Amino acid sequence: MTINQENLAEGADVLIHGLGTFANGGTYDISDEEAEHFREAHAVDAGGVDSDPESENFGVYVPNVQPGPSLTEVSIYGVTVTESSTKAAAPSAGPVASTSEPGAPVDGGGDS
């Protein structure tokens, strides 16, 4: 995942709900677990009230939580997501900000 929001300074914090805070201009390796956390954070409840009078749940709200879209299915301004066919070694540094949300920088950004 590459962050390049032209309206922000290089290195400025960019928060992506469900992933964490990243530095603008950086490239990041997102693990399968982090990608799944993103989907969970964007889940929607498609449930409704049971209207079947024969059902034991008649008149009761029945949840039906659907996972949110994957990172490759959403459009986030200034964020490019590409799927890797090979798994890179996990980098040692974490997100640029101290959060409970995962995210590990691969490259600090800068001139390429």
Secondary structure, 3 states (H helix, E strand, C coil): CEECCCCCCCCCEEEECCCEEEECCCEEECCHHHHHHHHHHCCEECCEECCCCCCCCCCCEECCEECCCCHHHCCCCCEECCCCCCCCCCCCCCCCCCCCCCCEEEECCCCC
